[in-house]
Amino acid sequence: MDQQYAKELLKKYRSGTCQPHEQELVENWITFGEFPEFEITEEELKEELGSLSNALPLHKETHLWKRISIAAALAIAVIGATLWHYTQTSNKNVPKASIAKNIIPGKVGATLTLANGKKIKLSDAVNGEIANEVGVSVTKMQNGQLMYQFKSSSKKGATKNAVNTLSTGRGETYILVLPDHSKVWLNAASSITYSTNLVDSKGVRQVQLQGEAYFEVFKDKRHPFIVNTDNQRVEVLGTHFNINSYADEAVTATTLLEGSVKISTAKFSRLLKPNQQALQRKDGNVEIREVNTDDVVAWKDGYFIFEDETLENIMLRVSRWYDVEVDYAKDVDKHKLYGGGVSRYDDVSTVLEILESTKNIHFKIEGRKIMVLK
């Protein structure tokens, strides 16, 4: 991590002006001892972070043990992260990648498309109300969230077919708060489409998702919450879950953290239990497995976490977040399995250098293209 950027984060944290992902990053330094790479000593940095620890929100302590698995998986030391792989590595010395031309990580940003087709680039919009969709106020919050709220006298009269879409580009992420107070974290290169008053004529809350999102759904037994993707339907009452439904990935993965969800496809219908993940393949077959849910949703907390992931899947995530193209040399095994973790807010060179340390592969950056070489 760039020294000046890390110092600026500390200043912003002190003044209370951090974006959500920046606040999360600093609080992880404090909670887990995950220190960025500084030119100052470890002792000086610990002293600086220690002076901030009294300001750490109390909820961090209650969630500490739940998140210990992330800290362990990351294995972050004073000068950065390590990443390991599960296949036998060669002892050959491989030339270091040509990664001098660095590429910065993604950022908070999205585009809102209103019912009339007007597009609002949220990074350019001022904080405050940016639209009024027939009795529903749409507000860009200071903390990088988009919030929908019914105006006090208009909840019953809100137009049910006023449809909005929030979409993130490659290298963008955003948080959406729906009018029922449900919260959605939208990953890069994703979109979510919804009615501005959320509830349809049948009393059902429905959204359409492309890409990846993490949901915390407000419990409302009278109004089931349904997430539709291109190949499945997920029905919930009130729960926390993650859906990964990118068109360029081999499976759609639905992961349950709390509560229960019902997965329905053309061939399959089943209830998931907490810590279970449903993997739906292109042929419609579904596999249910137990997973570490902290790893699955680490992206929303600012991390890449990989466990038995193919090189191809890892580089797909890298390409979306850093908005780069990835090409492979013919002799590179894209299906080799790796595991480990690194902050999503490090420059791409950090991710590549860690992968490169396995001595199986190296990388070359040409513009916004990453060449994967053996």
ROGU-128316 format. One record per atom (N, C-alpha, C): x, y, z; residue in one letter. Coordinates in steps of 0.02 Angstrom, whole numbers, padded with zeros to 5 digits, always signed. Layout:
! residues N
XYZa;...
END
This chain:
! residues 374
+00042-00060+00000m;+00000+00000+00000m;+00044+00062+00000m;+00024+00112-00039d;+00060+00174-00042d;+00062+00208+00026d;+00122+00230+00048q;+00130+00259+00114q;+00087+00320+00125q;+00086+00365+00076q;+00048+00427+00083q;-00027+00413+00088q;-00051+00364+00047y;-00122+00346+00048y;-00141+00319+00117y;-00099+00276+00146a;-00114+00248+00212a;-00116+00303+00265a;-00069+00350+00262k;-00069+00405+00310k;-00131+00448+00303k;-00152+00459+00241e;-00213+00498+00230e;-00274+00463+00259e;-00275+00396+00255l;-00331+00359+00285l;-00334+00369+00360l;-00276+00370+00393l;-00275+00381+00465l;-00302+00450+00482l;-00283+00500+00442k;-00309+00568+00453k;-00384+00571+00444k;-00408+00539+00390k;-00480+00539+00377k;-00519+00502+00432k;-00489+00448+00458y;-00522+00411+00511y;-00529+00455+00574y;-00476+00492+00590r;-00478+00537+00648r;-00533+00589+00640r;-00541+00614+00579s;-00589+00669+00568s;-00659+00643+00552s;-00667+00577+00547g;-00733+00548+00534g;-00757+00556+00463g;-00711+00564+00415t;-00730+00575+00345t;-00715+00515+00300t;-00700+00457+00329c;-00686+00397+00289c;-00748+00373+00252c;-00738+00346+00191q;-00789+00307+00159q;-00796+00240+00196q;-00852+00204+00188p;-00861+00141+00225p;-00803+00092+00218p;-00779+00082+00156h;-00725+00034+00146h;-00660+00058+00177h;-00650+00124+00180e;-00589+00152+00211e;-00592+00143+00286e;-00651+00156+00316q;-00659+00147+00388q;-00647+00074+00407q;-00674+00028+00365e;-00665-00044+00378e;-00591-00062+00377e;-00554-00035+00329l;-00484-00051+00322l;-00444-00028+00383l;-00455+00034+00406v;-00419+00060+00464v;-00437+00020+00526v;-00501+00003+00534e;-00521-00034+00593e;-00494-00105+00593e;-00482-00133+00534n;-00449-00197+00530n;-00376-00192+00552n;-00343-00136+00535w;-00274-00126+00559w;-00273-00128+00635w;-00324-00094+00665i;-00326-00090+00738i;-00344-00157+00769i;-00399-00188+00743t;-00425-00249+00773t;-00380-00309+00764t;-00353-00317+00703f;-00317-00377+00686f;-00241-00368+00682f;-00217-00306+00691g;-00146-00295+00684g;-00122-00302+00613g;-00165-00287+00565e;-00148-00293+00494e;-00117-00228+00471e;-00052-00221+00479f;-00020-00158+00468f;+00000-00149+00395f;-00012-00090+00367p;+00010-00077+00299p;+00085-00067+00297p;+00112-00066+00236e;+00184-00057+00228e;+00200+00017+00234e;+00237+00035+00286f;+00257+00104+00299f;+00333+00109+00300f;+00357+00170+00289e;+00428+00182+00298e;+00444+00199+00370e;+00392+00206+00412i;+00404+00215+00483i;+00408+00146+00515i;+00430+00143+00578t;+00440+00078+00610t;+00374+00049+00632t;+00375-00017+00644e;+00315-00051+00669e;+00292-00020+00734e;+00339-00003+00779e;+00321+00025+00843e;+00285+00092+00836e;+00310+00133+00790e;+00279+00198+00778e;+00208+00190+00751e;+00200+00142+00706l;+00134+00130+00678l;+00086+00104+00730l;+00110+00057+00771k;+00067+00030+00824k;+00045+00085+00872k;+00090+00131+00887e;+00074+00186+00931e;+00020+00230+00900e;+00027+00243+00834e;-00023+00283+00798e;-00091+00250+00799e;-00092+00184+00784l;-00155+00148+00783l;-00184+00140+00853l;-00139+00132+00902g;-00162+00125+00970g;-00199+00186+00994g;-00178+00245+00971s;-00211+00307+00991s;-00281+00312+00961s;-00294+00272+00909l;-00360+00272+00878l;-00405+00219+00908l;-00377+00170+00943s;-00416+00111+00963s;-00474+00128+01009s;-00467+00181+01049n;-00522+00200+01093n;-00583+00223+01054n;-00572+00243+00992a;-00628+00266+00950a;-00660+00208+00912a;-00634+00148+00920l;-00660+00091+00882l;-00730+00074+00905l;-00779+00068+00860p;-00848+00052+00880p;-00852-00012+00920p;-00898-00013+00969l;-00905-00071+01013l;-00924-00134+00975l;-00961-00126+00920h;-00983-00186+00884h;-00925-00225+00855h;-00866-00192+00847k;-00808-00228+00820k;-00788-00285+00866k;-00793-00273+00932e;-00774-00325+00979e;-00821-00384+00975e;-00886-00370+00968t;-00934-00425+00966t;-00928-00466+00903t;-00903-00436+00850h;-00896-00472+00787h;-00825-00499+00777h;-00782-00489+00827l;-00712-00506+00817l;-00703-00580+00802l;-00734-00624+00843w;-00721-00695+00834w;-00752-00721+00769w;-00807-00691+00749k;-00837-00710+00684k;-00789-00696+00627k;-00747-00643+00635r;-00704-00622+00580r;-00632-00646+00588r;-00618-00685+00641i;-00550-00709+00650i;-00528-00751+00591i;-00575-00788+00560s;-00556-00831+00504s;-00529-00789+00446s;-00556-00729+00437i;-00530-00686+00384i;-00459-00665+00401i;-00448-00646+00464a;-00381-00625+00483a;-00331-00681+00475a;-00352-00742+00494a;-00306-00799+00487a;-00293-00815+00415a;-00345-00811+00374a;-00336-00827+00303a;-00291-00776+00269a;-00297-00714+00290l;-00256-00663+00259l;-00182-00670+00278l;-00169-00691+00339a;-00100-00699+00363a;-00060-00636+00349a;-00088-00578+00365i;-00054-00515+00350i;-00005-00498+00405i;+00057-00482+00386a;+00109-00462+00432a;+00122-00388+00424a;+00177-00364+00455v;+00192-00292+00454v;+00200-00266+00384v;+00229-00304+00339i;+00243-00277+00273i;+00195-00304+00220i;+00139-00333+00241g;+00090-00351+00190g;+00064-00421+00198g;+00033-00447+00145a;-00001-00511+00148a;+00042-00566+00118a;+00023-00628+00134t;+00052-00685+00099t;-00004-00724+00067t;+00012-00760+00015l;-00038-00802-00017l;-00006-00868-00033l;-00042-00922-00018w;-00014-00988-00028w;-00055-01025-00081w;-00029-01081-00105h;-00068-01121-00152h;-00065-01194-00131h;-00113-01233-00154y;-00122-01301-00131y;-00090-01353-00176y;-00054-01332-00227t;-00020-01380-00270t;+00055-01373-00260t;+00091-01425-00276q;+00163-01425-00266q;+00196-01374-00312q;+00240-01332-00284t;+00273-01280-00323t;+00341-01303-00344t;+00365-01273-00398s;+00431-01288-00424s;+00484-01249-00386s;+00545-01275-00381n;+00599-01241-00348n;+00638-01195-00396n;+00617-01192-00458k;+00652-01151-00506k;+00645-01077-00488k;+00696-01039-00504n;+00691-00967-00497n;+00658-00939-00560n;+00602-00905-00550v;+00566-00877-00607v;+00577-00802-00607v;+00591-00771-00664p;+00602-00700-00667p;+00541-00662-00640p;+00554-00607-00603k;+00501-00567-00576k;+00461-00533-00631k;+00396-00525-00620a;+00353-00497-00672a;+00369-00425-00686a;+00352-00406-00746s;+00359-00336-00766s;+00296-00299-00744s;+00296-00275-00681i;+00236-00244-00653i;+00250-00174-00628i;+00299-00142-00657a;+00316-00075-00636a;+00258-00027-00651a;+00222-00038-00706k;+00165+00004-00722k;+00106-00020-00681k;+00092+00016-00626n;+00043-00008-00579n;-00028+00013-00599n;-00077-00023-00573i;-00147-00009-00584i;-00181-00004-00517i;-00215+00052-00504i;-00245+00064-00439i;-00309+00023-00432i;-00331+00010-00369p;-00391-00030-00358p;-00455+00007-00375p;-00511-00029-00370g;-00576+00001-00382g;-00596+00049-00327g;-00655+00078-00334k;-00677+00131-00288k;-00752+00129-00282k;-00778+00170-00236v;-00850+00177-00228v;-00878+00216-00287v;-00926+00187-00322g;-00955+00220-00380g;-01009+00177-00412g;-01057+00209-00444a;-01111+00173-00478a;-01150+00222-00521a;-01194+00195-00563t;-01238+00235-00604t;-01310+00215-00589t;-01352+00265-00575l;-01423+00254-00562l;-01463+00272-00624l;-01505+00225-00647t;-01550+00237-00703t;-01621+00244-00677t;-01651+00303-00686l;-01718+00316-00661l;-01771+00287-00707l;-01834+00291-00684a;-01890+00262-00723a;-01898+00296-00791a;-01879+00359-00796n;-01886+00395-00860n;-01825+00386-00906n;-01778+00344-00885g;-01719+00330-00925g;-01659+00375-00910g;-01669+00426-00869k;-01614+00470-00851k;-01561+00432-00811k;-01497+00443-00828k;-01442+00411-00793k;-01405+00462-00750k;-01391+00442-00688i;-01355+00485-00641i;-01292+00449-00619i;-01234+00478-00635k;-01171+00449-00612k;-01160+00473-00540k;-01163+00427-00493l;-01165+00446-00423l;-01100+00478-00399l;-01044+00460-00429s;-00981+00492-00408s;-00980+00566-00425s;-01021+00587-00473d;-01024+00657-00493d;-01080+00695-00458d;-01127+00659-00428a;-01186+00690-00397a;-01168+00717-00327a;-01201+00771-00308v;-01190+00799-00241v;-01230+00757-00191v;-01209+00760-00127n;-01246+00725-00075n;-01315+00758-00065n;-01364+00718-00047g;-01432+00743-00038g;-01480+00710-00086g;-01542+00734-00087e;-01593+00705-00131e;-01575+00717-00204e;-01571+00663-00243i;-01553+00670-00313i;-01612+00654-00360i;-01666+00626-00331a;-01725+00611-00372a;-01785+00601-00326a;-01844+00610-00355n;-01907+00596-00321n;-01950+00554-00368n;-01952+00489-00355e;-01986+00442-00399e;-02057+00428-00374e;-02102+00475-00389v;-02174+00468-00374v;-02185+00450-00300v;-02164+00494-00257g;-02176+00485-00186g;-02120+00449-00149g;-02068+00429-00184v;-02011+00397-00152v;-01949+00441-00162v;-01919+00461-00107s;-01860+00503-00110s;-01797+00460-00120s;-01755+00481-00166v;-01692+00446-00180v;-01635+00492-00160v;-01596+00470-00111t;-01545+00513-00081t;-01476+00482-00084t;-01428+00521-00107k;-01358+00500-00103k;-01332+00521-00036k;-01311+00472+00005m;-01287+00487+00072m;-01213+00503+00072m;-01191+00538+00124q;-01121+00557+00129q;-01074+00497+00135q;-01100+00442+00163n;-01059+00383+00175n;-01056+00335+00116n;-01074+00358+00056g;-01068+00316-00003g;-01124+00267-00011g;-01184+00284+00013q;-01242+00241+00006q;-01296+00277-00033q;-01339+00239-00066l;-01398+00266-00100l;-01459+00241-00062l;-01500+00289-00038m;-01555+00271+00006m;-01622+00291-00024m;-01670+00243-00021y;-01739+00255-00043y;-01783+00261+00019y;-01825+00314+00021q;-01870+00324+00078q;-01937+00348+00053q;-01991+00319+00082f;-02058+00344+00067f;-02067+00412+00099f;-02098+00457+00062k;-02117+00521+00092k;-02178+00508+00135k;-02184+00543+00191s;-02232+00526+00244s;-02303+00517+00219s;-02324+00556+00170s;-02394+00555+00149s;-02407+00515+00085s;-02355+00480+00060s;-02364+00453-00008s;-02350+00378-00014s;-02342+00342+00041k;-02325+00271+00036k;-02376+00231-00004k;-02440+00244+00008k;-02492+00205-00026k;-02498+00224-00100k;-02478+00285-00117g;-02487+00307-00185g;-02427+00299-00230g;-02374+00268-00205a;-02314+00261-00246a;-02328+00217-00307a;-02302+00237-00364t;-02313+00200-00426t;-02275+00135-00426t;-02310+00079-00438k;-02279+00014-00432k;-02235-00004-00492k;-02244+00031-00548n;-02204+00014-00607n;-02148+00065-00619n;-02133+00107-00569a;-02076+00152-00574a;-02013+00113-00558a;-01979+00090-00609v;-01923+00044-00601v;-01856+00081-00606v;-01812+00068-00559n;-01744+00096-00559n;-01693+00040-00565n;-01634+00056-00590t;-01578+00009-00593t;-01516+00043-00567t;-01483+00010-00520l;-01418+00033-00495l;-01366-00014-00523l;-01317+00013-00558s;-01266-00030-00590s;-01196-00004-00574s;-01151-00051-00563t;-01081-00035-00552t;-01042-00056-00614t;-00992-00016-00632g;-00947-00035-00685g;-00891-00078-00658g;-00846-00099-00702r;-00786-00133-00679r;-00746-00085-00636r;-00725-00109-00577g;-00688-00065-00532g;-00731-00020-00490g;-00795-00037-00481e;-00840+00003-00439e;-00878-00042-00391e;-00900-00013-00335t;-00943-00047-00287t;-00987+00005-00254t;-01047-00017-00231y;-01093+00031-00200y;-01140-00005-00152y;-01170+00034-00106i;-01218+00007-00058i;-01286+00039-00071i;-01337-00002-00074l;-01406+00020-00087l;-01449+00005-00026l;-01488+00055-00003v;-01536+00045+00051v;-01606+00052+00021v;-01643-00002+00020l;-01709-00003-00010l;-01761+00027+00037l;-01821+00045+00013p;-01869+00079+00056p;-01895+00038+00114p;-01886-00028+00114d;-01905-00069+00171d;-01848-00076+00221d;-01793-00040+00209h;-01732-00041+00251h;-01687-00100+00238h;-01704-00142+00189s;-01657-00195+00168s;-01596-00162+00137s;-01538-00195+00146k;-01475-00165+00124k;-01441-00212+00074k;-01412-00183+00021v;-01380-00223-00031v;-01311-00194-00045v;-01260-00237-00042w;-01192-00219-00062w;-01182-00245-00133w;-01169-00201-00180l;-01162-00220-00250l;-01089-00223-00269l;-01066-00281-00293n;-00997-00289-00313n;-00985-00260-00382n;-00923-00263-00405a;-00904-00233-00469a;-00940-00268-00527a;-00952-00230-00581a;-00982-00256-00643a;-01048-00293-00628a;-01091-00261-00588s;-01154-00292-00568s;-01211-00241-00575s;-01273-00266-00573s;-01330-00220-00574s;-01388-00251-00537s;-01430-00208-00508i;-01490-00230-00474i;-01548-00185-00497i;-01603-00216-00516t;-01662-00180-00541t;-01720-00192-00493t;-01759-00139-00478y;-01810-00144-00425y;-01862-00089-00437y;-01923-00102-00413s;-01975-00051-00411s;-01958-00003-00355s;-01971+00061-00365t;-01951+00111-00315t;-01989+00103-00249t;-02049+00074-00251n;-02083+00061-00187n;-02076-00012-00167n;-02041-00051-00207l;-02017-00119-00194l;-02072-00173-00195l;-02130-00160-00165v;-02182-00211-00159v;-02227-00210-00221v;-02237-00269-00252d;-02279-00272-00312d;-02353-00282-00293d;-02396-00290-00343s;-02468-00296-00332s;-02487-00358-00293s;-02443-00408-00291k;-02456-00470-00254k;-02427-00467-00183k;-02399-00410-00164g;-02371-00403-00098g;-02302-00433-00090g;-02267-00441-00146v;-02200-00472-00145v;-02147-00419-00160v;-02093-00421-00122r;-02036-00378-00136r;-01990-00415-00185r;-01979-00385-00243q;-01940-00420-00295q;-01886-00375-00323q;-01827-00406-00335v;-01772-00371-00369v;-01743-00419-00421v;-01709-00391-00470q;-01674-00430-00522q;-01600-00416-00516q;-01559-00468-00512l;-01487-00460-00502l;-01448-00489-00560l;-01397-00452-00581q;-01345-00478-00625q;-01278-00463-00592q;-01234-00513-00589g;-01170-00504-00556g;-01172-00529-00485g;-01143-00491-00438e;-01139-00514-00369e;-01163-00461-00320e;-01199-00484-00269a;-01223-00438-00216a;-01231-00477-00151a;-01221-00441-00096y;-01234-00467-00029y;-01296-00431-00003y;-01343-00470+00025f;-01407-00443+00047f;-01415-00451+00123f;-01440-00399+00155e;-01465-00403+00223e;-01538-00381+00219e;-01583-00430+00220v;-01654-00416+00206v;-01692-00403+00270v;-01729-00349+00271f;-01771-00331+00328f;-01828-00382+00334f;-01837-00408+00394k;-01887-00460+00404k;-01958-00432+00399k;-01998-00462+00356d;-02068-00441+00346d;-02106-00502+00321d;-02139-00538+00367k;-02173-00601+00349k;-02229-00591+00298k;-02259-00533+00297r;-02314-00520+00251r;-02290-00508+00180r;-02227-00490+00172h;-02201-00473+00106h;-02136-00512+00093h;-02141-00571+00064p;-02080-00609+00048p;-02034-00568+00003p;-01970-00581+00008f;-01919-00547-00032f;-01890-00597-00081f;-01892-00580-00146i;-01869-00625-00198i;-01815-00592-00239i;-01760-00629-00249v;-01707-00607-00293v;-01708-00652-00355v;-01718-00623-00412n;-01717-00660-00475n;-01651-00649-00511n;-01621-00703-00535t;-01563-00698-00579t;-01582-00730-00646t;-01536-00734-00692d;-01553-00761-00758d;-01574-00835-00755d;-01551-00871-00703n;-01565-00943-00702n;-01592-00970-00636n;-01607-00925-00588q;-01636-00950-00527q;-01675-00896-00490q;-01713-00919-00440r;-01755-00875-00399r;-01740-00892-00326r;-01726-00840-00286v;-01710-00850-00216v;-01762-00813-00175v;-01798-00850-00132e;-01852-00820-00092e;-01833-00821-00018e;-01843-00763+00015v;-01825-00757+00085v;-01879-00718+00122v;-01877-00721+00189l;-01920-00678+00230l;-01877-00623+00261l;-01824-00642+00293g;-01777-00594+00321g;-01713-00630+00338g;-01659-00612+00305t;-01599-00653+00311t;-01539-00617+00281t;-01480-00646+00289h;-01418-00621+00259h;-01391-00673+00211h;-01379-00654+00149f;-01355-00702+00100f;-01318-00666+00045f;-01280-00705+00006n;-01240-00679-00049n;-01256-00718-00113n;-01263-00682-00168i;-01274-00714-00233i;-01220-00692-00281i;-01186-00740-00312n;-01137-00726-00364n;-01165-00756-00429n;-01185-00713-00475s;-01218-00736-00536s;-01190-00699-00597s;-01124-00701-00605y;-01092-00670-00663y;-01101-00716-00724y;-01115-00686-00781a;-01125-00725-00842a;-01062-00761-00864a;-01003-00733-00848d;-00940-00763-00871d;-00911-00814-00822d;-00949-00832-00770e;-00926-00884-00724e;-00966-00948-00735e;-00935-01005-00718a;-00964-01070-00734a;-01024-01088-00690a;-01029-01056-00631v;-01083-01073-00585v;-01115-01009-00557v;-01177-01016-00535t;-01210-00965-00493t;-01207-00990-00422t;-01177-00950-00377a;-01168-00971-00308a;-01212-00930-00262a;-01255-00964-00224t;-01297-00931-00174t;-01277-00956-00106t;-01257-00910-00062t;-01229-00929+00003t;-01270-00897+00059t;-01291-00938+00107l;-01333-00914+00163l;-01291-00904+00225l;-01296-00844+00255l;-01262-00829+00317l;-01308-00836+00377l;-01369-00808+00372e;-01418-00811+00427e;-01487-00822+00398e;-01531-00854+00438g;-01600-00864+00418g;-01608-00923+00372g;-01653-00917+00323s;-01663-00971+00274s;-01683-00940+00208s;-01665-00974+00154v;-01686-00954+00087v;-01707-01016+00048v;-01752-01005+00001k;-01774-01059-00043k;-01747-01045-00113k;-01708-01093-00139i;-01680-01088-00206i;-01724-01127-00254i;-01745-01094-00309s;-01787-01128-00359s;-01756-01118-00428s;-01750-01173-00465t;-01728-01171-00535t;-01776-01213-00575t;-01763-01220-00639a;-01806-01262-00682a;-01805-01335-00661a;-01749-01357-00629k;-01742-01428-00611k;-01741-01441-00536k;-01744-01389-00494f;-01723-01397-00425f;-01758-01347-00380f;-01776-01370-00319s;-01802-01324-00268s;-01780-01350-00200s;-01750-01306-00160r;-01725-01329-00095r;-01714-01270-00048r;-01724-01284+00017l;-01709-01235+00069l;-01635-01241+00088l;-01602-01184+00095l;-01533-01183+00120l;-01532-01169+00194l;-01483-01197+00229k;-01470-01183+00299k;-01410-01137+00304k;-01402-01102+00361p;-01344-01059+00368p;-01279-01097+00357p;-01231-01064+00325n;-01165-01090+00308n;-01167-01139+00249n;-01224-01143+00215q;-01229-01184+00155q;-01226-01140+00092q;-01199-01169+00039q;-01194-01136-00025q;-01222-01181-00080q;-01265-01153-00122a;-01292-01189-00179a;-01254-01167-00242a;-01224-01215-00277l;-01187-01202-00338l;-01228-01229-00397l;-01255-01185-00437q;-01293-01205-00496q;-01250-01199-00558q;-01241-01255-00593r;-01199-01256-00653r;-01241-01239-00714r;-01208-01228-00770k;-01242-01207-00831k;-01292-01258-00855k;-01281-01323-00839d;-01328-01375-00860d;-01389-01381-00815d;-01392-01338-00763g;-01449-01337-00718g;-01440-01379-00655g;-01388-01421-00653n;-01376-01462-00594n;-01352-01418-00536n;-01372-01437-00475v;-01357-01397-00416v;-01321-01441-00364v;-01268-01413-00336e;-01231-01446-00282e;-01237-01403-00219e;-01251-01435-00162i;-01254-01401-00098i;-01193-01420-00057i;-01159-01370-00029r;-01099-01384+00010r;-01094-01335+00069r;-01056-01356+00120e;-01041-01313+00177e;-00981-01269+00159e;-00984-01205+00178v;-00930-01158+00163v;-00916-01113+00222v;-00858-01081+00220n;-00842-01028+00267n;-00873-00963+00240n;-00927-00941+00269t;-00963-00883+00241t;-00923-00819+00246t;-00880-00813+00296d;-00838-00753+00301d;-00795-00744+00239d;-00770-00801+00213d;-00730-00797+00152d;-00772-00775+00092d;-00833-00800+00089v;-00876-00785+00031v;-00893-00711+00027v;-00905-00679+00084v;-00926-00608+00084v;-00869-00561+00101v;-00807-00586+00101a;-00750-00543+00118a;-00744-00485+00069a;-00769-00493+00008w;-00763-00439-00042w;-00796-00375-00017w;-00852-00381+00019k;-00887-00321+00041k;-00851-00286+00098k;-00806-00323+00131d;-00765-00294+00185d;-00697-00272+00160d;-00686-00278+00094g;-00624-00251+00065g;-00569-00301+00054g;-00586-00366+00047y;-00534-00416+00038y;-00549-00463-00020y;-00496-00488-00050f;-00500-00547-00092f;-00482-00606-00048f;-00526-00655-00040i;-00511-00717-00004i;-00524-00775-00052i;-00474-00818-00061f;-00480-00875-00106f;-00466-00939-00068f;-00508-00989-00078e;-00497-01055-00048e;-00509-01108-00101e;-00455-01143-00120d;-00460-01192-00174d;-00492-01161-00237d;-00468-01102-00256e;-00494-01067-00315e;-00446-01078-00373e;-00474-01085-00433t;-00431-01091-00492t;-00400-01023-00508t;-00343-01025-00540l;-00310-00963-00562l;-00358-00922-00605l;-00396-00956-00648e;-00442-00921-00692e;-00495-00882-00653e;-00523-00913-00600n;-00573-00878-00559n;-00543-00819-00522n;-00483-00829-00496i;-00449-00774-00461i;-00439-00715-00508i;-00416-00728-00568m;-00401-00674-00615m;-00466-00642-00642m;-00521-00679-00643l;-00585-00649-00660l;-00604-00595-00611l;-00594-00609-00546r;-00609-00559-00495r;-00563-00499-00499r;-00499-00514-00511v;-00450-00460-00519v;-00468-00416-00578v;-00488-00447-00633s;-00504-00408-00694s;-00563-00362-00683s;-00614-00385-00646r;-00673-00343-00634r;-00656-00284-00588r;-00618-00299-00535w;-00606-00247-00484w;-00556-00195-00508w;-00505-00216-00544y;-00455-00169-00568y;-00469-00145-00639y;-00523-00169-00668d;-00543-00150-00736d;-00487-00162-00786d;-00464-00224-00789v;-00410-00243-00834v;-00431-00303-00875v;-00396-00313-00931e;-00404-00373-00972e;-00350-00422-00952e;-00366-00487-00952v;-00317-00538-00933v;-00309-00587-00991v;-00247-00598-01012d;-00231-00647-01064d;-00182-00698-01035d;-00186-00760-01060y;-00144-00814-01035y;-00098-00840-01090y;-00036-00854-01071a;+00008-00891-01117a;-00019-00962-01123a;-00004-00995-01179k;-00032-01061-01193k;-00011-01114-01141k;+00048-01106-01111d;+00072-01157-01065d;+00051-01145-00993d;+00010-01095-00980v;-00013-01080-00912v;-00073-01124-00895v;-00071-01157-00836d;-00126-01199-00813d;-00176-01155-00776d;-00231-01137-00809k;-00281-01093-00779k;-00322-01128-00725k;-00316-01194-00721h;-00358-01232-00675h;-00321-01252-00611h;-00259-01230-00604k;-00221-01244-00543k;-00254-01208-00485k;-00256-01241-00426l;-00291-01214-00368l;-00245-01174-00323l;-00272-01118-00299y;-00236-01074-00253y;-00281-01056-00195y;-00251-01030-00142g;-00291-01005-00086g;-00253-00950-00050g;-00289-00909-00013g;-00258-00856+00025g;-00298-00792+00021g;-00266-00735+00035g;-00303-00673+00034g;-00260-00612+00032g;-00290-00556+00014v;-00256-00492+00009v;-00309-00437+00008v;-00291-00377+00030s;-00338-00321+00029s;-00356-00302-00043s;-00419-00287-00054r;-00441-00264-00121r;-00418-00192-00134r;-00396-00158-00081y;-00377-00088-00090y;-00301-00079-00097y;-00265-00134-00105d;-00196-00130-00127d;-00194-00122-00203d;-00140-00093-00228d;-00131-00090-00300d;-00125-00160-00328d;-00139-00167-00393v;-00139-00233-00423v;-00071-00267-00419v;-00018-00228-00416s;+00049-00258-00412s;+00057-00301-00350s;+00025-00281-00294t;+00029-00320-00233t;-00002-00389-00243t;-00060-00391-00274v;-00094-00455-00287v;-00051-00498-00332v;-00024-00469-00385l;+00016-00507-00433l;+00081-00532-00403l;+00113-00490-00363e;+00177-00511-00332e;+00166-00569-00284e;+00109-00569-00249i;+00094-00624-00203i;+00082-00688-00242i;+00043-00685-00295l;+00032-00744-00337l;+00098-00767-00367l;+00138-00719-00387e;+00202-00734-00419e;+00251-00769-00371e;+00242-00757-00306s;+00288-00786-00257s;+00284-00862-00255s;+00231-00891-00284t;+00226-00964-00287t;+00276-00994-00336t;+00305-00951-00380k;+00355-00971-00430k;+00327-01015-00485k;+00260-01020-00489n;+00229-01056-00544n;+00214-01010-00603n;+00200-00947-00588i;+00179-00900-00640i;+00211-00833-00628i;+00212-00792-00680h;+00229-00721-00671h;+00188-00681-00719h;+00191-00615-00712f;+00144-00571-00747f;+00181-00514-00781f;+00149-00489-00833k;+00174-00431-00868k;+00115-00385-00882k;+00122-00321-00863i;+00069-00272-00874i;+00085-00232-00936i;+00037-00229-00982e;+00043-00188-01042e;-00020-00145-01047e;-00014-00082-01028g;-00073-00039-01025g;-00121-00064-00972g;-00183-00081-00993r;-00231-00110-00946r;-00241-00184-00960r;-00190-00216-00986k;-00192-00288-00998k;-00139-00322-00955k;-00159-00377-00923i;-00112-00417-00883i;-00100-00482-00921i;-00037-00495-00937m;-00017-00558-00968m;+00005-00607-00914m;-00025-00667-00913v;-00007-00719-00865v;+00041-00766-00901v;+00102-00772-00873l;+00155-00810-00905l;+00180-00864-00858l;+00211-00915-00886k;+00238-00970-00845k;+00311-00957-00830k;
END
